[in-house]
Amino acid sequence: MKEKLRYLKTVTLCLSFLLLGKAAFTQIDTERLKKHIYFLADDKMKGRGTGSKQVQKAANYIEKEFKRYGLSPKGEKGYRQTFTAKVTRVVVKDSIRKADNIIGFIDNGAPYTIVVGAHYDHLGEGHQGSSRDSLGVGKIHNGADDNASGVAGLLELARYYATNNEKEKCNLLFVAFGAEELGLLGSKYFTQHPTLPLKDIHWMLNMDMIGRYNPENGLAIIGYGTSSKFPAIFAGLKSDIKFYTSKDGNGGSDQTSFYKKDVPVLFFHTGGHDDYHKPGDDADKIDYKALHSILELERQVIDNSMNEAKMDFIWTN
């Protein structure tokens, strides 16, 4: 009898460790967020300017992570959707550059798909004409908040949904957009050449600059008015951060490209700061605890939206 009880205790303990291990693996992980941001915003990446070797290194990194999580390729050639980025606000002569969207898919056999996006390019060494530093040309603009923070969020949500052993009620498409800083070029190209029908998109979530949370201002969630279903989706959300909603779908980031194609959108954004588009936007200035909380909030919104019928679209401005 004692042997049987000892055996049962051992089995119970092993199962507990397995369950705890699974729970830990599928939670949003702050250390992974740090790893992604410190890699993408390192000086060696030289600001991830469109057309540079370093932005290709960033694209390779994102693609490798998608593969690691088991996402299916959903580009035009593997995970890649390649397009030409014409630079109009440029200080140097090479005004035509190749760029890529990196696209991974979780196919749950559902009729509708939620798109989760973030751009991975930044200003390079200030030659693209968008630096707010008057002496910025030739200086590395690391873009930790803009937008390594959004890419880190994209990768963590992709990992979470790919490894939680749940068959969700929607498919999920994860898109790292190229050439956003040159005029939303990657998202414009995707919505003009979608790799799945736009009519099958439930809604689109965009992350751009989610790493410098200011508790006085709170997190902005823009696009709340683009579907009549968002109020029900937001009902009962729990978070340890302050947030507020804005109804407008338009704005200076990639959700605008989807909004203009009649797709409901939400844009998560912690707001501007003194390092915006300057060389001082570095990884050690990111609020990683708040970033973790923002992703947990986004996860709740995504999960709640899967319980809704196909999202309607409302034009707000």
C-alpha positions as CSV (number, residue, x, y, z in Angstrom):
1,M,0.0,0.0,0.0
2,K,2.9,2.4,0.9
3,E,4.6,1.6,-2.4
4,K,1.3,2.4,-4.3
5,L,0.9,5.7,-2.5
6,R,4.5,6.6,-3.2
7,Y,4.0,5.8,-6.8
8,L,0.8,7.9,-7.0
9,K,2.6,10.9,-5.3
10,T,5.5,10.6,-7.9
11,V,3.1,10.5,-10.8
12,T,1.1,13.5,-9.4
13,L,4.4,15.4,-8.9
14,C,5.6,14.7,-12.4
15,L,2.3,15.8,-13.9
16,S,2.4,19.0,-11.9
17,F,5.8,19.8,-13.2
18,L,4.7,19.1,-16.8
19,L,1.7,21.4,-16.4
20,L,3.7,24.1,-14.8
21,G,6.3,23.8,-17.5
22,K,3.7,24.1,-20.2
23,A,2.2,27.1,-18.5
24,A,5.5,28.8,-18.2
25,F,6.4,28.1,-21.8
26,T,3.2,29.6,-23.1
27,Q,3.2,32.8,-21.0
28,I,4.4,36.1,-22.4
29,D,8.1,36.2,-21.4
30,T,9.8,39.4,-20.5
31,E,13.3,38.0,-21.0
32,R,12.4,37.1,-24.6
33,L,11.1,40.6,-25.2
34,K,14.5,42.0,-23.9
35,K,16.4,39.5,-26.1
36,H,14.6,40.6,-29.3
37,I,14.9,44.3,-28.6
38,Y,18.5,44.2,-27.6
39,F,19.3,42.3,-30.8
40,L,17.3,44.5,-33.2
41,A,18.4,47.8,-31.6
42,D,22.1,47.0,-31.2
43,D,24.6,49.4,-32.7
44,K,25.7,46.5,-35.0
45,M,22.3,46.7,-36.7
46,K,23.1,50.4,-37.7
47,G,19.5,51.5,-37.4
48,R,17.9,48.9,-39.8
49,G,17.5,51.4,-42.6
50,T,15.5,50.1,-45.6
51,G,17.8,48.5,-48.3
52,S,20.7,48.0,-45.8
53,K,22.5,44.7,-45.0
54,Q,21.4,45.2,-41.4
55,V,17.7,45.4,-42.2
56,Q,18.1,42.1,-44.1
57,K,19.7,40.7,-41.0
58,A,16.7,41.8,-39.0
59,A,14.4,40.1,-41.6
60,N,16.4,36.9,-41.3
61,Y,16.1,37.0,-37.5
62,I,12.3,37.4,-37.7
63,E,12.0,34.6,-40.3
64,K,14.1,32.3,-38.2
65,E,11.9,32.9,-35.1
66,F,8.7,32.2,-37.2
67,K,10.3,28.9,-38.3
68,R,11.3,28.1,-34.7
69,Y,7.7,28.6,-33.5
70,G,6.3,26.4,-36.4
71,L,4.5,29.2,-38.2
72,S,3.6,28.4,-41.9
73,P,5.1,30.6,-44.5
74,K,2.5,32.9,-46.0
75,G,4.6,35.3,-48.2
76,E,4.9,35.1,-52.0
77,K,8.1,33.2,-51.7
78,G,8.3,31.4,-48.4
79,Y,8.0,33.8,-45.6
80,R,9.0,36.8,-47.8
81,Q,6.9,39.2,-49.7
82,T,9.4,41.4,-51.6
83,F,8.6,44.8,-53.0
84,T,10.4,47.9,-54.2
85,A,10.6,50.9,-51.8
86,K,11.1,54.2,-53.5
87,V,12.7,56.7,-51.2
88,T,11.3,60.2,-51.6
89,R,12.7,61.9,-48.5
90,V,16.3,60.8,-48.9
91,V,19.7,62.5,-48.5
92,V,21.7,60.0,-50.5
93,K,21.2,59.1,-54.2
94,D,20.2,55.4,-54.0
95,S,16.4,56.1,-54.1
96,I,15.2,52.6,-55.1
97,R,15.6,49.9,-52.6
98,K,14.4,46.3,-52.2
99,A,12.4,45.6,-49.1
100,D,10.5,42.6,-47.6
101,N,7.4,41.9,-45.5
102,I,8.0,38.7,-43.4
103,I,4.8,36.7,-43.0
104,G,3.9,33.7,-40.9
105,F,0.6,31.9,-40.5
106,I,-1.2,29.8,-37.9
107,D,-3.9,27.9,-39.7
108,N,-6.7,26.8,-37.3
109,G,-9.0,25.9,-40.2
110,A,-11.2,28.9,-39.3
111,P,-13.1,31.0,-41.8
112,Y,-11.5,34.3,-40.6
113,T,-8.1,35.5,-39.8
114,I,-6.7,38.1,-37.3
115,V,-3.7,40.0,-38.7
116,V,-1.1,41.0,-36.1
117,G,1.5,43.4,-37.5
118,A,4.6,45.6,-36.6
119,H,7.2,47.3,-38.8
120,Y,10.9,46.3,-38.3
121,D,12.7,49.0,-40.3
122,H,14.0,52.2,-38.8
123,L,16.1,55.3,-39.9
124,G,19.5,53.7,-40.4
125,E,22.2,56.3,-39.9
126,G,19.9,59.2,-40.5
127,H,20.1,59.3,-44.3
128,Q,16.4,58.8,-44.9
129,G,15.5,62.4,-44.0
130,S,13.3,61.6,-41.0
131,S,15.8,62.2,-38.1
132,R,14.7,64.8,-35.6
133,D,18.3,65.4,-34.6
134,S,19.6,68.4,-36.5
135,L,23.0,66.7,-36.7
136,G,21.6,63.2,-37.1
137,V,23.0,62.3,-40.5
138,G,25.7,59.7,-40.0
139,K,24.6,58.8,-36.5
140,I,23.1,55.4,-35.8
141,H,19.4,55.6,-34.9
142,N,18.8,52.3,-33.0
143,G,15.0,52.5,-32.9
144,A,14.4,50.4,-29.8
145,D,11.0,51.8,-29.2
146,D,10.4,52.6,-32.9
147,N,9.9,49.8,-33.6
148,A,12.0,47.0,-32.1
149,S,9.4,47.1,-29.2
150,G,6.6,46.3,-31.7
151,V,8.5,43.5,-33.3
152,A,9.3,41.9,-30.0
153,G,5.6,42.0,-29.2
154,L,4.8,40.5,-32.6
155,L,7.3,37.6,-32.0
156,E,6.1,36.9,-28.4
157,L,2.4,36.8,-29.5
158,A,3.4,34.5,-32.4
159,R,5.2,32.2,-30.0
160,Y,2.4,32.3,-27.5
161,Y,-0.3,31.3,-30.0
162,A,1.9,28.8,-31.8
163,T,2.8,26.9,-28.6
164,N,-0.3,27.1,-26.4
165,N,-1.8,23.8,-27.8
166,E,-5.1,25.5,-28.4
167,K,-7.0,25.4,-31.7
168,E,-8.3,29.0,-31.7
169,K,-11.5,30.1,-33.3
170,C,-9.6,32.3,-35.8
171,N,-6.5,31.9,-37.9
172,L,-3.6,34.2,-37.1
173,L,-1.4,36.0,-39.6
174,F,1.8,37.6,-38.3
175,V,3.3,40.3,-40.5
176,A,6.6,42.2,-39.9
177,F,6.3,45.1,-42.3
178,G,9.2,46.6,-44.2
179,A,9.7,50.3,-45.2
180,E,7.2,51.8,-42.8
181,E,9.4,54.8,-42.2
182,L,9.3,55.6,-45.9
183,G,5.5,56.0,-45.9
184,L,3.9,52.7,-44.8
185,L,5.2,51.1,-47.9
186,G,5.2,47.5,-46.6
187,S,1.6,47.5,-45.4
188,K,0.4,49.4,-48.5
189,Y,2.0,46.7,-50.6
190,F,0.5,43.9,-48.6
191,T,-3.0,45.3,-48.7
192,Q,-2.6,45.8,-52.5
193,H,-1.2,42.3,-52.9
194,P,-2.7,40.3,-50.0
195,T,-1.5,36.7,-49.5
196,L,-5.0,35.9,-48.2
197,P,-8.3,37.5,-49.2
198,L,-8.9,40.8,-47.4
199,K,-12.6,39.8,-47.0
200,D,-11.5,37.0,-44.7
201,I,-9.6,39.3,-42.3
202,H,-11.5,39.5,-39.0
203,W,-9.5,42.6,-37.9
204,M,-5.9,43.9,-37.8
205,L,-3.8,44.7,-34.7
206,N,-0.8,47.0,-35.1
207,M,2.0,47.6,-32.7
208,D,4.2,50.6,-33.2
209,M,6.2,52.2,-30.3
210,I,4.8,50.2,-27.4
211,G,8.0,50.4,-25.2
212,R,8.0,53.8,-23.5
213,Y,4.8,53.6,-21.3
214,N,4.0,56.8,-19.5
215,P,1.6,56.2,-16.6
216,E,0.4,59.8,-16.7
217,N,-0.7,59.5,-20.3
218,G,-1.5,55.8,-20.5
219,L,-1.4,53.5,-23.5
220,A,-3.3,54.7,-26.6
221,I,-5.5,52.2,-28.4
222,I,-6.5,53.8,-31.7
223,G,-9.3,52.4,-34.0
224,Y,-11.9,51.6,-31.3
225,G,-14.6,53.1,-33.5
226,T,-13.8,51.0,-36.6
227,S,-16.1,48.2,-35.6
228,S,-19.3,48.1,-33.5
229,K,-18.0,44.9,-31.9
230,F,-15.0,46.5,-30.1
231,P,-17.0,47.7,-27.0
232,A,-18.1,44.1,-26.3
233,I,-14.6,42.9,-26.9
234,F,-13.2,45.4,-24.4
235,A,-15.8,44.7,-21.7
236,G,-14.2,43.2,-18.7
237,L,-10.6,43.6,-19.7
238,K,-8.2,43.5,-16.8
239,S,-4.8,45.3,-16.8
240,D,-2.4,46.8,-14.4
241,I,-1.7,49.6,-16.9
242,K,-3.8,52.7,-17.8
243,F,-5.1,52.8,-21.3
244,Y,-7.6,54.9,-23.3
245,T,-9.3,54.4,-26.6
246,S,-9.6,56.6,-29.7
247,K,-12.2,55.9,-32.4
248,D,-10.2,57.0,-35.4
249,G,-8.8,54.4,-37.8
250,N,-6.4,56.7,-39.6
251,G,-3.0,57.4,-38.1
252,G,0.7,57.4,-38.8
253,S,1.3,53.7,-38.9
254,D,0.6,50.5,-40.7
255,Q,-3.0,50.0,-39.5
256,T,-4.0,52.9,-41.8
257,S,-3.3,50.7,-44.9
258,F,-5.8,48.1,-43.6
259,Y,-8.3,50.8,-42.5
260,K,-8.3,52.2,-46.0
261,K,-9.3,48.7,-47.3
262,D,-12.3,48.5,-44.9
263,V,-10.7,46.3,-42.3
264,P,-11.3,47.0,-38.6
265,V,-8.1,48.0,-36.8
266,L,-6.6,48.7,-33.5
267,F,-3.3,50.5,-33.1
268,F,-1.4,50.1,-29.8
269,H,1.0,53.0,-29.0
270,T,2.6,54.4,-25.9
271,G,3.2,57.8,-27.4
272,G,6.0,60.1,-28.4
273,H,9.1,61.0,-26.3
274,D,12.3,63.0,-26.5
275,D,14.2,60.2,-28.2
276,Y,11.6,59.8,-31.0
277,H,13.5,59.6,-34.4
278,K,16.8,60.4,-32.6
279,P,19.9,58.4,-31.9
280,G,19.0,58.1,-28.2
281,D,16.1,55.6,-28.8
282,D,18.0,52.8,-27.1
283,A,17.1,49.4,-25.6
284,D,18.0,50.3,-22.0
285,K,15.2,52.9,-22.0
286,I,12.4,50.5,-22.7
287,D,9.9,49.8,-19.9
288,Y,9.9,46.0,-20.1
289,K,7.4,45.4,-17.3
290,A,4.9,47.7,-18.9
291,L,5.6,46.1,-22.3
292,H,4.7,42.7,-20.8
293,S,1.5,44.1,-19.5
294,I,0.6,45.6,-22.9
295,L,1.0,42.2,-24.6
296,E,-1.2,40.6,-21.9
297,L,-3.8,43.2,-22.6
298,E,-3.5,42.6,-26.4
299,R,-3.8,38.8,-25.8
300,Q,-7.1,39.4,-24.0
301,V,-8.4,41.6,-26.8
302,I,-7.4,38.9,-29.4
303,D,-9.0,36.1,-27.4
304,N,-12.3,38.1,-26.8
305,S,-12.5,39.0,-30.5
306,M,-12.5,35.3,-31.5
307,N,-15.8,34.9,-29.8
308,E,-17.4,37.4,-32.1
309,A,-19.0,36.8,-35.4
310,K,-17.3,38.4,-38.4
311,M,-16.3,42.0,-37.5
312,D,-18.2,44.7,-39.3
313,F,-16.3,47.8,-40.5
314,I,-17.1,51.5,-39.7
315,W,-15.5,54.4,-41.5
316,T,-14.5,56.9,-38.8
317,N,-12.7,59.7,-40.6
